[in-house]
Amino acid sequence: MSEMSVRSIAHGDLSDADLESLGCLFDDEYFSQHGEWDPDHPYGYAPHDVHVVAQRGRHVVAHVGWGRRSIAVGGTDVEVAGVGGVLVSHRARVAGVGRMLMEHAASTMRTAGGIEFGYLGCREAVAPFYEACGWHRVSAVEHFIGRDGAPAVQPPGPPILIQPVSRTLDAWPAGNIDLRGRAW
C-alpha cells in the first residue's frame, strides 16, 4: 500500500480529480443515507473554505473541512473556523490518521489569521475523539439554519466543542450561540 500524504486545499482550488476523489470518499460512507455528495452544499450543511485531505496515491482517504464565519455568542461576535466533513475511509482507519488531520486543520486555521476558535458540533459517540485532539465542550442554546433550510434551535445537550486558535479558552463568551447560517 502506498504512503499517505496530507495537504490542505482551498475550496476554489479543488481540481476535477480532487472533486472526484472526495466524492468517492463521501459517497462510500453516506450515499445510501443522503445521496450524492455536493461540494458546494454537502448534505445540507455549509460548504468548506479549506479541505484538509490525506491521500494514498491519487485517492483521498480522509478529510476534514472548515469554513470561516463570524458567529454571535452571547451577543459578542466571534470569528470561528466551523469544522465538518470529518471522515476517514474504512481502508485508512489506522491509529492516528484522524488526529493527524485534526492537527493539520488546526495548523491551517492558525496560519489563515484572524480566526479566534475552531467550532464543531458532533454526536456524543465521537466527542471523546475530538476532546483527545484538544477540543473543549461548551454548553449553550444553538441557533442555526437546518439542513432543510429552515431556522432551527438546539437546546443544550448535544456536544458543541471549541478549540482555541488565536484566543485562550477562557476568552470564549458565555451565552446563546447564533451560527448565522448552516452548521458545517
QUIQUIKA-V602829 format. One record per run of one state. SS is the DSSP state (2 for helix, 1 for strand, 0 for the rest). FROM is the first residue (numbers start at 0). LEN is the number of residues. If there is no record, write none. Layout:
((SS;FROM;LEN) (SS;FROM;LEN))
//
This chain:
((0;0;3) (1;3;7) (2;10;3) (0;13;2) (2;15;19) (0;34;7) (2;41;3) (0;44;5) (1;49;7) (0;56;2) (1;58;15) (0;73;2) (1;75;13) (0;88;1) (2;89;3) (0;92;4) (2;96;16) (0;112;4) (1;116;5) (0;121;2) (2;123;9) (0;132;3) (1;135;3) (0;138;3) (1;141;4) (0;145;5) (1;150;4) (0;154;5) (1;159;5) (0;164;4) (2;168;3) (0;171;5) (1;176;6) (0;182;2))
//
